[in-house]
């Protein structure tokens, strides 16, 4: 279960391919493809490893504060898909 008060990182089994809308995330272990639908979400996923928890990473991101809830929901889905994982 995703907990934004814990530290996360992008799974080492996941590659990101930049796209105009954000990025495609491919998990080599599960062969699952996920869409990161905004550049701000890509920035957030990439920066997770540099912060003590998800909320701190979200506060430090360039995304608008009004979208924090949307980004938390997206991160929960990415955690369920194995794209991000607890550190």
C-alpha positions as CSV (number, residue, x, y, z in Angstrom):
1,X,0.0,0.0,0.0
2,X,1.4,3.4,-1.0
3,X,2.3,5.7,1.9
4,X,3.5,9.2,0.9
5,X,5.1,9.6,4.3
6,X,7.7,7.0,3.4
7,X,10.7,7.2,1.0
8,X,10.3,5.9,-2.5
9,X,12.4,5.6,-5.6
10,X,11.9,4.7,-9.2
11,X,12.4,0.9,-9.5
12,X,15.8,0.0,-11.0
13,X,13.9,-2.3,-13.4
14,X,12.1,0.7,-14.9
15,X,13.2,2.8,-17.9
16,X,11.7,6.2,-18.7
17,X,11.3,7.4,-22.3
18,X,10.6,11.1,-22.5
19,X,7.6,12.1,-24.6
20,X,5.9,15.4,-25.3
21,X,3.1,14.6,-22.8
22,X,5.5,13.4,-20.1
23,X,7.1,9.9,-20.4
24,X,6.5,6.2,-21.0
25,X,7.7,4.0,-18.2
26,X,8.6,0.4,-19.1
27,X,9.1,-2.2,-16.3
28,X,11.5,-4.9,-17.6
29,X,10.5,-7.4,-15.0
30,X,6.8,-7.3,-15.4
31,X,6.9,-6.0,-19.0
32,X,4.3,-3.4,-18.0
33,X,4.0,0.0,-19.7
34,X,2.8,3.0,-17.8
35,X,2.2,6.6,-18.9
36,X,3.5,9.5,-16.9
37,X,1.0,12.1,-18.2
38,X,2.8,15.3,-17.3
39,X,6.4,16.6,-17.2
40,X,5.9,17.5,-13.6
41,X,5.1,13.9,-12.7
42,X,8.2,12.8,-14.6
43,X,10.3,15.3,-12.6
44,X,8.7,14.0,-9.4
45,X,9.3,10.3,-10.1
46,X,12.9,11.1,-11.0
47,X,13.5,13.2,-7.9
48,X,11.9,10.7,-5.3
49,X,15.3,9.2,-4.5
50,X,16.7,12.6,-3.4
51,X,14.1,13.3,-0.7
52,X,13.3,11.7,2.7
53,X,9.6,11.0,1.7
54,X,7.1,11.5,-1.1
55,X,5.5,14.6,0.5
56,X,8.9,16.4,0.7
57,X,9.6,15.5,-2.9
58,X,6.1,16.8,-3.9
59,X,6.7,20.1,-2.0
60,X,10.0,20.6,-3.7
61,X,8.6,19.9,-7.2
62,X,7.9,22.6,-9.8
63,X,4.3,21.3,-10.2
64,X,1.4,23.6,-9.0
65,X,0.2,23.0,-5.5
66,X,-3.3,22.5,-6.8
67,X,-2.2,19.3,-8.6
68,X,-0.5,17.7,-5.6
69,X,-3.6,15.5,-5.1
70,X,-3.6,14.4,-8.7
71,X,0.2,13.6,-8.5
72,X,-0.3,11.6,-5.2
73,X,-3.0,9.5,-6.9
74,X,-0.7,9.0,-9.9
75,X,2.1,7.9,-7.6
76,X,-0.2,5.5,-5.9
77,X,-1.0,3.9,-9.2
78,X,2.7,3.8,-10.2
79,X,3.5,2.1,-6.8
80,X,0.8,-0.5,-7.5
81,X,2.3,-1.1,-11.0
82,X,5.9,-1.5,-9.5
83,X,7.2,1.6,-11.3
84,X,8.1,3.2,-8.0
85,X,8.9,1.2,-4.9
86,X,9.8,1.9,-1.2
87,X,13.4,2.5,-0.4
